[in-house]
Amino acid sequence: MTTPLNRRLLLGRRPTWTATLDDFVLEEVPTTPPGPGEVLVRVLSLAFDPAMRGWMNDGPSYAPPVPIGEVMRGHAVGEVVASGVDAVSVGTLVTGNFGWQTYALAAFEEGTLSHLEHVSEASASKPVARRVPDGVPPTSVLGILGTTGLTAYFGMLELGAPRPGDVVLVSGAAGATGSVAGQLARLAGATTIGIAGGAEKGAWLREVAGFDHVIDYKSEDVATRLAEIAPDGVDIFFDNVAGRILEAGISNIAQRGTVVLCGGISSGYSDEAVAYGPTNLSTITVRSCTMKGFIVTDFAVQFDAASRRLTEWVQDGSLAWAEDVVEGDVTDAIATMNRLFDGKNLGKQILQLAVPTKA
C-alpha cells in the first residue's frame, strides 16, 4: 500500500482581523501508520464555528490558542483507513478534533459522542477518535448532535428556561446554534422570533424550523419591527451576534426578562470595524433583567442526558437542522470559515474534502 500524503494547514502567524490563506502554511508530509490503540483517519468533512477565529489569537480564553506552527484546530468526521485497534475495521466512520488536514493519526476511544468535543481535548497532542453512532447522518455529529446542539440546549433550556406563553427572541437565528435554540423554545411552548438576513433564511426559519416571526436585519429596522411584533417586550433574548443587534434586543426586553449571551459574531472575531456597544446596558438594571454568558463545557456533566434528548427529537422529527456544505480542498478552509462572518451560511458550515469509500 502506498503511504498517503497528508496535506495540512499550519497556523503561520496570528491574523490581525480577517484570517487569510497568507496566515497559514500548507505542508505536505507522509502519514504515519497507526500503532496499537491508534487509527489513521482520512478526513471527510470539516466543521466551522465562529469561535475558531478566536482560537487563532494569543490571549486568555476558555481554550488555549492554537500554537504557531501547529495544525489548525477543527472538529471533523473521517473514515478509518488503517487501524491498530482490533475492534475497529477499515471503513469505520469516526469523529474527533482532527484539524485542518486530509489525514489524522488519532487515539481511538469507545464512548459517548457528546464527550468528543470537550475543550479539554483542544490542547491534546494527539486527537481522539470516536465512532459515529449508527442511525444518524454522519455530519449531524458536527452540528445538532455535537457541540452546536448542546450549546443551544443548555443556553436556551437551562439558562433561558422558556415557559409556555413566553416570547423568545433569537439573533443569528439561521445559524447552526440559533436555529436549534429557537426550535427548543418552540417545543417549550414559547412564541419565537428569529433575526436573520435574507429571504432564503427567513423562509427556512418559518417553513422548516417553525419560527412564528422572522425579522430580516438586511431590509428591516430590527428595533422597530421588534417593537411591533412584541409590544410587551421579549421575555428571553438568546443572542449570537452582539453589537447593534444586542442593543436592539435589550431595548425591547420585558420586565424581569433574561438575556443569554451565546456569541458575538458581529464584533470581536474578524470584523475590521471597531466593536460596537451596546450603549443601553442600563436597561438591564431599570427593568430588573438578568444577563448571562456561558460556555457549553460549563454543563459537561449533563452532556450525556442532553445528547440523548437531542437525538430523540431529531429522530422523531421535532427538530430540523440545516447544513451549508462547501466542497473543496483543505486550502479552502479559511474561505469556508469566513462565510460565517459574512453571514452566508444557512445552518452548520461544513467543508467536504472527500466522501466515504463505501458511500
N, C-alpha and C positions, 0 to 999 in steps of 0.2 A: 504493500500500500504506500502510495506517495504521501510524504508528510505535507499536510495542508499548510499554506502560508497564512498567517494571521495579519490582517490589516487593522491597525488600531490608531485611535486619535489620543495623543498625549497632550495635556494642558501645558502649553509652552510659556504662557505669561498670563497675568491677571488682566482680564478685559477691563477697560475703563468704564464703558457703559454697555452698549450692544455688543455681544460676542460675535466675532467673525472667524472665518477659517484661518486668518493670519494669527489668531491667538493659540492655535494648535499646531502640533507636529504630527504628520502622518508617518507611521513607522510600519514596516513590513518585516515580520520575523517568523521563523519556523515555529510551529506549535510544538508543545511538549507532550509526549504520551502520558496518560494518566497512571499514577501509582496506585497502590492499594487504598481503597476508600475514596478515590477520585474519579471524576468523569471529564472527558473532553467534550465541550458543548459547541455546536455550531449555532451562532446567534441568528434567530429568525426575525424577531420583532423587538424594537427598542421603544420604551415608553418615555414620555416627556411631561414634566411638571414645571411650573414657574420657579419652584424652589431650587431647581438645578442651577439657575443663574446665580443664586446666592452662594451655592457651593463653590463657585469659582473665585469668590472673594476671600481674602485673608483677614478674617475678623471673627470675633466671638459669635457663636450661633449654637443652635441645638445640635448641629452636626459639624464635625471637623471639616475644614476646607479641603478640596482636592489638592494634593501636593503638586507642585510644579514638576513636570517630567513623568507624572503618573497618568494612567488611562482615565479618561473622564468617566465619572461615576454615572450609572444609569441602570434601571431595572429592565429586565428583558425576559422573553421566552425563547427557549432554544431547544435543539434536538441533540441528544447524546450520539456522538459519532465514534466514540471509543470509551470503554468502561473498565474500571478497576474495581467494580462492585458486583459481586455475584448476582445480586437481586435486581440489578439494573441492566437492561438489554439495550443494544444499539437501536436507535429509533425512538426511545422514550422521550417524551416532551417534559421539559423541566423549566423552572423559573428561578431567577435569582438576580443579584446585583452584578450582572456580568459586565457592564460598562460599554463604552462606545468602541466596540471591536467586533470582528467577524467570528472569532473563536475565543472561548474562555476555558481555562483549566480550573475546575471547581471541586471542592469537597462536597460529597453527597451526604445529605441527611434526610431520613424519613421524618415526617412531622407535618403539622398543620400548615396550610398555605399562609394563613394570616400572620405567621411569625417571620415570614421571609423578608419582609421589608423593614424590619426594625432598624432604627437609626444606629443601633449598636453595631450593625454589620458594616456601616459606612466606612469605618476605619480598618476593617479586617484586611489582612494581607492577601487572603485568598477568598473569593466569593463562595457562597454556599448555594448549592443547587437542591431544589426540592421538586417532587413530581407535580405536574399539573393534574389536578383531580379529574377523574373520569366524569363525563356527563355535562361538562361546561365548555363553552368556546375557549380555546387556549388563551386568547388575548384578554378575556374577561378578568383574568387574574392580575392584569396590569392596571385595571381600571375599577370597575364597580365591585369586583370581588377582591381587590387589593387595597393598598393604602388609600386610594381615592375614595372608594366606597366607605371605608372605615372612618375617614376624615369627615365625610358628610354625615355618617351615622352618629358619631359622638358629638360633633359640633351642633347638629340640629336636635337630636333626641335627648342628649344628656345636658347640654348647656342651654339650648334654646327651649327645650321642653314644651313644644306646642300642645295646646289643648283644643278640643272641638270648639269652633267658633272664633278662634284667634285669626288675625290677619298676619301673614308671614311674607316678608319681602326678601328676595334673594338676588344679589347682584352677581354678575358673571354667570347668569343662570343657564346659559347654553354650554358652559364648560363642563369638564368631567365631574368636578365636585359639586358645583352649584346645581346641575341638573338632577343629581341624586338627592341633594339636600331638600330641594323643593318638593320632590315626589314623596319624600319621607314625611314632610309637613302635611301634604295632602292625605297620606294614609292615616295621619293622626287626627284628621277632621278639620284642618285649618283651610282658610281661603288663601291661595297662593298667588303672589305677584312676582314675576320674573323680569329682570332688566337684562337685555341682550342687544346686540347690534345687527340689524338687517332683517329682511323679510323671511329669509330661509330659516334662520334661527327662531324667529318668532313663531313661524308655522309649526316647527318641530315641537317647541315648548307647549303650544296649545293642543295640537292634534295627537302627539305621541306621548309627551310627558304629562299631559293633563293639567298644566297650569291654568288658573282661572283668568289671569290677566297678564299681558306682556307689555313692557314699555321699551320702545326702540330708542336707545340713547343716541343713535346716529341721526334720527329725524324728529325726535320729540324732546321737549324740555322735561327732564326727569322729575324735578321738584314739582312742577306744575301738574303733570299727569298723575303723579303720586297723590297729590292732594285731592285730585278729582276722584281717583279710584278709591282711596281710603280717607275720607274726610274726618274720620275719628282717629286717624293715626294707625300705625302698624305696631303690633304687639311684639313681633320678633323680626329683627333685621339681621340676616346672615350675609356678611359682607366678604367678598373675594377681591375687591377692587381697590378700595381706599380712595384718597383724593377727593375730587368733587362729587363722585357718586356716594361716597361715605357721608359727605356733608349733606347731600340731598336727603339721604335716608334718615340721618339724625334729625334733620329739620322737621320730619314728619313722624317721629317716634311717638308712640302713645304714652300716656302717664303710666309709670312703673313698667315701661317696656324693657326689652332686652336687646342689646346689640352684641352679636357674636362675630368676632374678628377672626376670619379664617385665612385671609391672604390680602395682598396689596399689589396686584399686578400692574396697576396704573402708575405706581411710583415706587422707587427703591430697588427695582430689579434691573431694568435695562432701558429706561426712558431717559433720553438726554436732557429732557426738561427738568427743572428743579421740582422736587417732590412738593406736592401741594397739600396744605391744611390737614384736616378740616379746621375751619375757623369758628365753629359753633359748638365746641365741646361743652360749653356752659349749659346747653340744652339738657345734657345728661343729668346735670345737677338739679335744675329747676323742675324737671319732670320726674325726678326720683327714679331714674333709669339705672340699669346695670349694663356695663360694657365689659366683655370678657374676651380674652385672647387664649389660644390653646395650640398645642402641638399634639398630633394624634397619638404619639407614644406615651402621653400622659395617661392613656387608658389601656396600656398594653395588657394588663391582667384580664381585661374584658374582651380581648380580641377574638378569642375562640367563639364565645357566645354570639357576638355581633356578626362574625363571619357566617355562622350557621343561619342566622336570621336573614341576612342579605341574600344568601344562596337560596333560601326558601322563597323569598319574594321574587327573585329573578326567575326561578323555575316555575312558579305559578302565574307569572305574567304581571305581578303587581308593580314591578319596577322595569322601566325601559332604560336603555342606555345607548349612547351613540359613540362611534369611533371614527376619527378622522385619520385615515390611513394614507400615508405617502409612500410610494415605492421608490427605492433608490439605493445608494451606496452609503457606506459608513461616513464618507465625507459630506453627505447631505444632512448629517445630524444637527449641525449648527443652524442651518436654514430651517429645518423642521422644528427645532426648539423655538426659534424666533417667531414662528407662526402664532405661538401663544400670545406674544406681546403685541402682535399686530391685530389680534382679535379675529384671526382667520379660521380657527378651529371650531368645529361643532363636536363636542364630546371629547373623549380621550384622544390626545395626539400621539400617533404611533408612526414609526418609520419601519417599513417592512424591507428587510435586507434579503430574505430568502423564504422559500416555502418548504414545509417538511418533505422529506424524501418519500414518505408514504401518503402524501396528500393526493 
